[in-house]
Amino acid sequence: LGAANTKMAIPVFQRMYTWSPWQCEELWEDIINAGKSGETHFIGSIIYTSEALDGTNGANELRSIVDGQQRTTTVTLLFIAL
């Protein structure tokens, strides 16, 4: 997901963000517990399609998330909050 010169996007046909506060809290607790125990945590699969871009805004590739958009959005919001 963190490849250089890559832009991630959620296509407009995907459902709206619908995670409730308890779902976000559960994910956060899973992350904290995994960190405390030193174990890994499988957050789930992320499926995307790729297409080449013309380098606009420094991106050479667009990855459109097909599955995993709720988790990806939540983790992104957690990173921003931190």
N, C-alpha and C positions, 0 to 999 in steps of 0.2 A: 504493500500500500504506500510505502514511503519512497517510491522510486523517484529519482531526480527528474525534473522537467515533466512532471505528470500532474494533471488536474483531475480531481475526483468530482463526480456529479451524481445527483439523484435525478433520474428522468421524471418529467412531469406526470407520466402515467402511473407512477408509484403512489401508494396510498399516503395520506397525510401522516405526520408524526403523531402517534397516539399513545406513547408510553405514559403511564401514570406515575405519580411520585413514588409509589411503593415499588414499581418495577425498577426505577432508577436507583432507589435505595438498596434493593436486592443486588443489583449489579455492583454498586459501590462496595457493599459488604463482602461480596465474593472477591473483588479485587483486593480489598484490605486483608481479608483472611488468607488469600493466596500469598500476599506479600509477607505477612507475619510468619506463615508456616514455611516459606521458601519453596512451596510447591507451585506448579504451573496451573493455570486456569484456562480451560478451553471456552472461549467466548462464542464460538460458533463459526460457521463458514460464511464467507463473503463471496458472492458470485458477481462478476462484472463482465462487461464487454469493453473492448478497446478499439479506439480509432485514432489514426494519426491526425495531428493538428498542424497548422502552419507556423507554430512557434509564437502565436499571440500570447501576450502576458508571460512569456518565458516557458510556456508549456508546449511540449512536442507530442503529447499523447493525452487523450481524454479517456478516462475509465468511468463508464456509467454503471452504477451499482444496480444490479438486478435483484439480488436477495441479500439481506443483512443491513438494509438502510436504517432500520430503527436502532440497532446496536451501534452502527457506525456513527450515526448522529449523536447518540447519547455519549459515546466515548469521546467524540470531538468536543461536545459541550463540557465534559468533565476536564479535558485538557485545557480548554479555554479558561474555565473557572480556576484551575490551579495556577 
